[in-house]
Amino acid sequence: MADAAEAAPKWALAIHGGAGVIDRNALSPAQEKAYRDGMARAAEAGAKVLRAGGSSLDAVEAAVVELENNPLFNAGRGAVFTAEGKNELDAAVMEGREMKAGAVAGVARTRNPIRLARQVMENSPHVMLIGPGAEAFARSRGLPEVDPAYFYTPQRWRALERELAKQNLPVPAKPAGAVEEDRSAALAHDEGKRGTVGAVAVDIRGDVAAATSTGGTTAKRWGRVGDAPIIGAGTYAANASCAVSATGTGEYFIRLTVAREVCALVEHKGLSLQAAADEVVQKKLTKIGGDGGVIAVAPNRDIAWSFNTSGMYRARIADGQPLVVGVYKDDP
C-alpha cells in the first residue's frame, strides 16, 4: 500500500483545443503535426508550473495562455469572427479549494482573455464581466490591450465568408490593419462550431482548477455567448469532486450544465471520473442532440476525457507519466 501511494502521481493536467469534425482525411500531415505540437507546448507550459510546485490555477492559466497565443485554435489570436466581422472573446477560470471563479464575455481588445477572467476572480467582487465594462476593468488592472486586428487570421475570415454565404448575409469589411500573410495560421482547420480551448489540473496539494477560453461560433450574432464563460456549463472546479472544461455547441452545454453535472455525478453518486464524463457526454448530451466533449481531473489525480464528435484536440500529462496527445477518435 505504501509503495502504491508513493508511486501515485503528485500532480496531473489535461488540456483540450476544441472538438468537432476532425477526421484523418480532413487534416494534412502538416496540419496534424502543427496541432499536435501546439497541444504539446501548451501541456508543457502547464506541467512546468506543476513540476515546480506551483498551483493548479497557475498551471491552467499558463496552458490556456499558450493556446490563446496560437492562431491554430479558436481562442485569442485565432478566434473566429462574428457576422459583423468582429472578434468577441469569452473566458472563465475556477479554482476548487474555495470555489472562486471569474469570467468575461464579449471582449475585443484584451490580448489574453483568460488572464482577465482571473483578474475578475481575484480583484473584483464579481464573477462575470462583459463587453466594454470588462475591457475597462482590464485596463484598470494593467492587462495588455491590442488592436482588434491582432486577432485577425485569414483562415478564420474565409470561414466567416463561407458561413455568411450559407446564411445569405453580407460580408463585412475586414478589420483595419488586418495582415493577410500568416504562415502559422494558414494551417488552421475549421472544426465547425465547437472550437474552444481549456485546461484542468490538480497540484501537489490536491487542489483542482479549470480554465476555458473561446472565440465562440463563426458568424454568431446579437452578442451570443456560449457555455465557456458560464460557471457550471463550460467550466467548473470543486475539490469535493473534480475540475471540468468543456468544448462543443455551447447552447446544449448550457442547458445541461455539463461541467457541473460531471462533478455532481462524482460527488453525489460516487461514479468514477471517466464514468461520470461518459454518462454526461455519451448519454445525456447525445440524447438532446448536443455535440462536443469534456476534459476532467480529480483531486486523486485521475484524468478523464469524453467526446461524441469525430475528434478532439487533447493532451494529458502527470507526475511520472509521459505526455499523451490525441486528435482523432481512435487515438489513446
Phi, psi and omega in degrees: 000317180297318179298320180295319180295319180293330182278344182295143179300144178273338178209163179204152182211144172224149178225159171223156179236021179112150177240160178158209180280089183233078181266160179300327180275000181266339181250134173285162177305321180293320178296313181301316179298318181298317180291317179297319179296319180296319177295319180297318180296319180293317178297320180293325178299318178287319181297325179301320178296315184290322178300326182275005180086012180288172184279156176298327179296315177297324183292314182291326177296315181299318180294317182289323175302317178300319180287324177296329181277352182263115185292356177287338189251151182278071177193143179055237187304328183253023184296149177284171184253149172284173178298337179272003178080027180243165174252125177239111192257140180236149177199157177209153176218146179211141178245148190271341184291306180254358180058042173277151182212155175215145182209153175223153179218144175068031177272149189231353184231348180283123186301315181235095182303330181293328176293323178293319178301320179292323177296321176300317181296317189265338188228023172218162177275006188250171175254320182228135172237150182229156169050220184304325178297318178296321179295320178297319177296320178301317179295323180293336179265000176075024179284145180301131179247142181233159173291143180307333180296340179302325184277352183290131169225140184302321182296318180292327178291320178296324176297322177297314180301318179295317182291320179294325177296320178297324183269001181057043178249151181290150177271123181285171176290147177293154178301140178301132178086007180298134181259124185279331182269115178209095186297320181292319181291337182297342180271359182297140179252135178276101184274009180100216185257030187236014186285124179203159171236155180193168179210147173226148182206156169231134184260185185293345177269355181086011178274136179255160177205156179222148177215141182218143180213144183202158170265359179088215182247146179299131178067025177296154185228164170060030178072030180306138175233133180266205186277336189308313183272001182267113183296126182100337179264295181256349184214133177196148178206134176206131180296340179287347184216286186189181172236138185224139169232134186246161174212134180161195177286104195302327183302323179287323180293326177293314183298326181265355190041061190304311185298314179293325181296319177300313181294324180295322179294325176291312186287316189260336179250353177073019178290151172293161181301315180294319180296321179294316179298317180293321180301317183283313186281310186283334182252294187293313180293315180297322182301323182266008176089012180275155179222149182146207182195177179222157165239150183210153175218147182246161178302335178278007177080009172294144175237141177216152167214154181206137179209149181248019176257176183287343178197163173206126175292124187205157177203152176218151178203146179214162178306122179078005180236148183285159174291134175237125179242131179234153176231307187267169183301321186267007173290156179303000000 
